[in-house]
Amino acid sequence: MIFRQLFEPLSNTYTYLLGCDETRQAVLIDPVITSTDGYLAEIGHLGLNLIYSVETHIHSGPHHRRA
């Protein structure tokens, strides 16, 4: 199993990348839309294929951003 905890400082959000060593399939959990390029770069660097993106909860508005 491949596991990465990715932090996005502007929204103070953690995103998780899980991948399978055998199938090279991956899932991204709670991604931040503005960090898509970084996620795709990491997925490519690891030689994974993104199969799913999962949101476990939503943020409505800027309340989750640091001032």
N, C-alpha and C positions, 0 to 999 in steps of 0.2 A: 504494500500500500504506500502510496505517495501522499503526503500531507503537507500543506503549506498554509500558514496563517498570514494573511496579507493585511496590512494596516493602511487606511486612507486617513491622513491627519486632518484634512479640512472638515470632514464630517464626523471625525472621531469614530470611524466604523471599521470593524474587522470583517474580512471576507475570508472564506475558507475554500481551499482547492483540494479536492480528493481525487486521486487517480489510481488506476489499477496497473500494477507492474506487468501483468500478463496481457491484458487486452488493450492497454494504452488509452482506455476511455477515462474521461474525467467529468466531474461535476463541480460547478462553482456555486457556493452557498452565500447568499446575501451580498451580491456584488453592488458596487457603487457605479452608476452609469458613466461618470466622468473618468473612471479608471479603466475603462474597457481595453484601451490600447496596451496598458501595462499588464493586464490579466492575459491577454492574447499572446503577448511576448513571453511571459512566464510559461504558459501552456506550450508554446512552440519550443522554447528552450528545453523543456522536459520531454519533448517528443510525444505529447499527449494529444488526443482528439476530444474536444469539448462536446459532450453529448447532451448535458442538461445544465440549466441555470435555475436555481431554486431560491425563492424569496420566502423566508420564514416569518417575516413581518414587514410592515411598511412604515415609512416616515412621512407624515403629512406636513409639508412646509419646512421652514428653516429651524424648527425647534431643536433639532439634533445637532446643529452646528455650534461650534464654539465662537464666542464673541471676541 
